[in-house]
Amino acid sequence: MGCARDAIQEALENLTSDELKRFKMKLLSVPLREGYGRIPRGTLLGLDAMDLTDKLVSHYLEGYSAELTATVLRDIGMKELALRLQEAIGQGPEAARGGIQPSSLAAGMPAPHFVDQHRAALISRVTDVDGVLDALHSKVLTEEQYQAVRAEPTNPTKMRKLFSFAPAWNAACKNLLLQALRDTQPYLVADLERS
């Protein structure tokens, strides 16, 4: 999961100080996906490229932070840098030019991911939430997110809290969750796959 972080940092380090300032100002006003909040202005403005990368990834996770970084780069006129970032994270030139994910290029809507499709069943039926959390810790979940989920009193509320972070996840994050579920709840996953 570190390649997106590295690509974001490389892109931001290629900006001059004035370009980095414009990037941060645009980041304060660019439209965000539903479910995401803004990084506070006071926090954002004093950050260098490395710290800004860390803040983006911790706030939006790697997948969306890479997409957001590319969007802001395009908006401030750094189209070539945005294109290189999209190619570095494996989204190709078509996605980079259009600012859309490759799965959205198909004529129809892509099928929902397993964890999205079976969200309700997973919330009510997963019994080893701590095992799932341990598998996701530091790969998908930050320490704060991990602790927030662990603090919930019941397995269903833990799963709801876990799913509250899902809007920031890309397919790779969801695949890691699915693998953790397969490892800790193989019979449940098999049952849901048959339904």
MODELLER restraints for C-alpha pairs under 7 A, 6 or more apart:
rsr = mdl.restraints
at = mdl.atoms
rsr.add(forms.Gaussian(group=physical.xy_distance, feature=features.Distance(at['CA:1:A'], at['CA:139:A']), mean=6.77, stdev=0.5))
rsr.add(forms.Gaussian(group=physical.xy_distance, feature=features.Distance(at['CA:3:A'], at['CA:89:A']), mean=6.88, stdev=0.5))
rsr.add(forms.Gaussian(group=physical.xy_distance, feature=features.Distance(at['CA:4:A'], at['CA:62:A']), mean=5.86, stdev=0.5))
rsr.add(forms.Gaussian(group=physical.xy_distance, feature=features.Distance(at['CA:4:A'], at['CA:66:A']), mean=6.27, stdev=0.5))
rsr.add(forms.Gaussian(group=physical.xy_distance, feature=features.Distance(at['CA:4:A'], at['CA:89:A']), mean=5.65, stdev=0.5))
rsr.add(forms.Gaussian(group=physical.xy_distance, feature=features.Distance(at['CA:5:A'], at['CA:53:A']), mean=6.82, stdev=0.5))
rsr.add(forms.Gaussian(group=physical.xy_distance, feature=features.Distance(at['CA:5:A'], at['CA:57:A']), mean=6.87, stdev=0.5))
rsr.add(forms.Gaussian(group=physical.xy_distance, feature=features.Distance(at['CA:5:A'], at['CA:62:A']), mean=6.18, stdev=0.5))
rsr.add(forms.Gaussian(group=physical.xy_distance, feature=features.Distance(at['CA:7:A'], at['CA:85:A']), mean=5.93, stdev=0.5))
rsr.add(forms.Gaussian(group=physical.xy_distance, feature=features.Distance(at['CA:7:A'], at['CA:88:A']), mean=6.28, stdev=0.5))
rsr.add(forms.Gaussian(group=physical.xy_distance, feature=features.Distance(at['CA:7:A'], at['CA:89:A']), mean=7.00, stdev=0.5))
rsr.add(forms.Gaussian(group=physical.xy_distance, feature=features.Distance(at['CA:8:A'], at['CA:53:A']), mean=6.37, stdev=0.5))
rsr.add(forms.Gaussian(group=physical.xy_distance, feature=features.Distance(at['CA:8:A'], at['CA:66:A']), mean=6.11, stdev=0.5))
rsr.add(forms.Gaussian(group=physical.xy_distance, feature=features.Distance(at['CA:8:A'], at['CA:85:A']), mean=6.78, stdev=0.5))
rsr.add(forms.Gaussian(group=physical.xy_distance, feature=features.Distance(at['CA:9:A'], at['CA:49:A']), mean=6.36, stdev=0.5))
rsr.add(forms.Gaussian(group=physical.xy_distance, feature=features.Distance(at['CA:9:A'], at['CA:50:A']), mean=6.02, stdev=0.5))
rsr.add(forms.Gaussian(group=physical.xy_distance, feature=features.Distance(at['CA:9:A'], at['CA:53:A']), mean=5.50, stdev=0.5))
rsr.add(forms.Gaussian(group=physical.xy_distance, feature=features.Distance(at['CA:11:A'], at['CA:81:A']), mean=6.39, stdev=0.5))
rsr.add(forms.Gaussian(group=physical.xy_distance, feature=features.Distance(at['CA:11:A'], at['CA:85:A']), mean=6.54, stdev=0.5))
rsr.add(forms.Gaussian(group=physical.xy_distance, feature=features.Distance(at['CA:12:A'], at['CA:49:A']), mean=5.38, stdev=0.5))
rsr.add(forms.Gaussian(group=physical.xy_distance, feature=features.Distance(at['CA:13:A'], at['CA:49:A']), mean=5.55, stdev=0.5))
rsr.add(forms.Gaussian(group=physical.xy_distance, feature=features.Distance(at['CA:22:A'], at['CA:76:A']), mean=6.99, stdev=0.5))
rsr.add(forms.Gaussian(group=physical.xy_distance, feature=features.Distance(at['CA:23:A'], at['CA:72:A']), mean=6.46, stdev=0.5))
rsr.add(forms.Gaussian(group=physical.xy_distance, feature=features.Distance(at['CA:23:A'], at['CA:73:A']), mean=6.80, stdev=0.5))
rsr.add(forms.Gaussian(group=physical.xy_distance, feature=features.Distance(at['CA:23:A'], at['CA:76:A']), mean=6.74, stdev=0.5))
rsr.add(forms.Gaussian(group=physical.xy_distance, feature=features.Distance(at['CA:24:A'], at['CA:44:A']), mean=6.80, stdev=0.5))
rsr.add(forms.Gaussian(group=physical.xy_distance, feature=features.Distance(at['CA:24:A'], at['CA:45:A']), mean=6.52, stdev=0.5))
rsr.add(forms.Gaussian(group=physical.xy_distance, feature=features.Distance(at['CA:26:A'], at['CA:72:A']), mean=6.49, stdev=0.5))
rsr.add(forms.Gaussian(group=physical.xy_distance, feature=features.Distance(at['CA:27:A'], at['CA:72:A']), mean=6.37, stdev=0.5))
rsr.add(forms.Gaussian(group=physical.xy_distance, feature=features.Distance(at['CA:28:A'], at['CA:38:A']), mean=6.87, stdev=0.5))
rsr.add(forms.Gaussian(group=physical.xy_distance, feature=features.Distance(at['CA:28:A'], at['CA:41:A']), mean=6.89, stdev=0.5))
rsr.add(forms.Gaussian(group=physical.xy_distance, feature=features.Distance(at['CA:35:A'], at['CA:167:A']), mean=6.57, stdev=0.5))
rsr.add(forms.Gaussian(group=physical.xy_distance, feature=features.Distance(at['CA:56:A'], at['CA:65:A']), mean=5.67, stdev=0.5))
rsr.add(forms.Gaussian(group=physical.xy_distance, feature=features.Distance(at['CA:57:A'], at['CA:65:A']), mean=5.76, stdev=0.5))
rsr.add(forms.Gaussian(group=physical.xy_distance, feature=features.Distance(at['CA:60:A'], at['CA:168:A']), mean=5.70, stdev=0.5))
rsr.add(forms.Gaussian(group=physical.xy_distance, feature=features.Distance(at['CA:61:A'], at['CA:168:A']), mean=5.99, stdev=0.5))
rsr.add(forms.Gaussian(group=physical.xy_distance, feature=features.Distance(at['CA:61:A'], at['CA:169:A']), mean=6.70, stdev=0.5))
rsr.add(forms.Gaussian(group=physical.xy_distance, feature=features.Distance(at['CA:63:A'], at['CA:169:A']), mean=6.34, stdev=0.5))
rsr.add(forms.Gaussian(group=physical.xy_distance, feature=features.Distance(at['CA:63:A'], at['CA:170:A']), mean=5.09, stdev=0.5))
rsr.add(forms.Gaussian(group=physical.xy_distance, feature=features.Distance(at['CA:64:A'], at['CA:168:A']), mean=6.03, stdev=0.5))
rsr.add(forms.Gaussian(group=physical.xy_distance, feature=features.Distance(at['CA:64:A'], at['CA:170:A']), mean=6.91, stdev=0.5))
rsr.add(forms.Gaussian(group=physical.xy_distance, feature=features.Distance(at['CA:70:A'], at['CA:82:A']), mean=4.55, stdev=0.5))
rsr.add(forms.Gaussian(group=physical.xy_distance, feature=features.Distance(at['CA:70:A'], at['CA:85:A']), mean=6.58, stdev=0.5))
rsr.add(forms.Gaussian(group=physical.xy_distance, feature=features.Distance(at['CA:70:A'], at['CA:86:A']), mean=6.82, stdev=0.5))
rsr.add(forms.Gaussian(group=physical.xy_distance, feature=features.Distance(at['CA:71:A'], at['CA:99:A']), mean=6.49, stdev=0.5))
rsr.add(forms.Gaussian(group=physical.xy_distance, feature=features.Distance(at['CA:73:A'], at['CA:79:A']), mean=6.44, stdev=0.5))
rsr.add(forms.Gaussian(group=physical.xy_distance, feature=features.Distance(at['CA:73:A'], at['CA:82:A']), mean=5.51, stdev=0.5))
rsr.add(forms.Gaussian(group=physical.xy_distance, feature=features.Distance(at['CA:74:A'], at['CA:82:A']), mean=5.94, stdev=0.5))
rsr.add(forms.Gaussian(group=physical.xy_distance, feature=features.Distance(at['CA:82:A'], at['CA:96:A']), mean=6.78, stdev=0.5))
rsr.add(forms.Gaussian(group=physical.xy_distance, feature=features.Distance(at['CA:83:A'], at['CA:93:A']), mean=6.28, stdev=0.5))
rsr.add(forms.Gaussian(group=physical.xy_distance, feature=features.Distance(at['CA:83:A'], at['CA:96:A']), mean=5.13, stdev=0.5))
rsr.add(forms.Gaussian(group=physical.xy_distance, feature=features.Distance(at['CA:83:A'], at['CA:97:A']), mean=6.78, stdev=0.5))
rsr.add(forms.Gaussian(group=physical.xy_distance, feature=features.Distance(at['CA:86:A'], at['CA:92:A']), mean=6.13, stdev=0.5))
rsr.add(forms.Gaussian(group=physical.xy_distance, feature=features.Distance(at['CA:86:A'], at['CA:96:A']), mean=5.24, stdev=0.5))
rsr.add(forms.Gaussian(group=physical.xy_distance, feature=features.Distance(at['CA:87:A'], at['CA:93:A']), mean=6.27, stdev=0.5))
rsr.add(forms.Gaussian(group=physical.xy_distance, feature=features.Distance(at['CA:91:A'], at['CA:101:A']), mean=6.82, stdev=0.5))
rsr.add(forms.Gaussian(group=physical.xy_distance, feature=features.Distance(at['CA:91:A'], at['CA:102:A']), mean=6.42, stdev=0.5))
rsr.add(forms.Gaussian(group=physical.xy_distance, feature=features.Distance(at['CA:95:A'], at['CA:101:A']), mean=5.55, stdev=0.5))
rsr.add(forms.Gaussian(group=physical.xy_distance, feature=features.Distance(at['CA:95:A'], at['CA:102:A']), mean=5.80, stdev=0.5))
rsr.add(forms.Gaussian(group=physical.xy_distance, feature=features.Distance(at['CA:103:A'], at['CA:110:A']), mean=6.32, stdev=0.5))
rsr.add(forms.Gaussian(group=physical.xy_distance, feature=features.Distance(at['CA:104:A'], at['CA:110:A']), mean=6.97, stdev=0.5))
rsr.add(forms.Gaussian(group=physical.xy_distance, feature=features.Distance(at['CA:115:A'], at['CA:174:A']), mean=6.75, stdev=0.5))
rsr.add(forms.Gaussian(group=physical.xy_distance, feature=features.Distance(at['CA:115:A'], at['CA:178:A']), mean=6.68, stdev=0.5))
rsr.add(forms.Gaussian(group=physical.xy_distance, feature=features.Distance(at['CA:123:A'], at['CA:156:A']), mean=5.07, stdev=0.5))
rsr.add(forms.Gaussian(group=physical.xy_distance, feature=features.Distance(at['CA:123:A'], at['CA:159:A']), mean=5.08, stdev=0.5))
rsr.add(forms.Gaussian(group=physical.xy_distance, feature=features.Distance(at['CA:123:A'], at['CA:160:A']), mean=6.16, stdev=0.5))
rsr.add(forms.Gaussian(group=physical.xy_distance, feature=features.Distance(at['CA:124:A'], at['CA:156:A']), mean=5.41, stdev=0.5))
rsr.add(forms.Gaussian(group=physical.xy_distance, feature=features.Distance(at['CA:127:A'], at['CA:155:A']), mean=6.32, stdev=0.5))
rsr.add(forms.Gaussian(group=physical.xy_distance, feature=features.Distance(at['CA:128:A'], at['CA:184:A']), mean=6.69, stdev=0.5))
rsr.add(forms.Gaussian(group=physical.xy_distance, feature=features.Distance(at['CA:129:A'], at['CA:155:A']), mean=6.23, stdev=0.5))
rsr.add(forms.Gaussian(group=physical.xy_distance, feature=features.Distance(at['CA:131:A'], at['CA:184:A']), mean=6.40, stdev=0.5))
rsr.add(forms.Gaussian(group=physical.xy_distance, feature=features.Distance(at['CA:132:A'], at['CA:180:A']), mean=5.29, stdev=0.5))
rsr.add(forms.Gaussian(group=physical.xy_distance, feature=features.Distance(at['CA:132:A'], at['CA:181:A']), mean=6.25, stdev=0.5))
rsr.add(forms.Gaussian(group=physical.xy_distance, feature=features.Distance(at['CA:132:A'], at['CA:184:A']), mean=6.71, stdev=0.5))
rsr.add(forms.Gaussian(group=physical.xy_distance, feature=features.Distance(at['CA:133:A'], at['CA:146:A']), mean=6.67, stdev=0.5))
rsr.add(forms.Gaussian(group=physical.xy_distance, feature=features.Distance(at['CA:135:A'], at['CA:180:A']), mean=5.85, stdev=0.5))
rsr.add(forms.Gaussian(group=physical.xy_distance, feature=features.Distance(at['CA:136:A'], at['CA:177:A']), mean=6.77, stdev=0.5))
rsr.add(forms.Gaussian(group=physical.xy_distance, feature=features.Distance(at['CA:137:A'], at['CA:146:A']), mean=6.36, stdev=0.5))
rsr.add(forms.Gaussian(group=physical.xy_distance, feature=features.Distance(at['CA:140:A'], at['CA:173:A']), mean=5.86, stdev=0.5))
rsr.add(forms.Gaussian(group=physical.xy_distance, feature=features.Distance(at['CA:149:A'], at['CA:158:A']), mean=5.17, stdev=0.5))
rsr.add(forms.Gaussian(group=physical.xy_distance, feature=features.Distance(at['CA:149:A'], at['CA:161:A']), mean=5.62, stdev=0.5))
rsr.add(forms.Gaussian(group=physical.xy_distance, feature=features.Distance(at['CA:149:A'], at['CA:162:A']), mean=6.04, stdev=0.5))
rsr.add(forms.Gaussian(group=physical.xy_distance, feature=features.Distance(at['CA:150:A'], at['CA:158:A']), mean=6.64, stdev=0.5))
rsr.add(forms.Gaussian(group=physical.xy_distance, feature=features.Distance(at['CA:152:A'], at['CA:158:A']), mean=5.26, stdev=0.5))
rsr.add(forms.Gaussian(group=physical.xy_distance, feature=features.Distance(at['CA:181:A'], at['CA:189:A']), mean=6.87, stdev=0.5))
rsr.add(forms.Gaussian(group=physical.xy_distance, feature=features.Distance(at['CA:182:A'], at['CA:189:A']), mean=6.04, stdev=0.5))
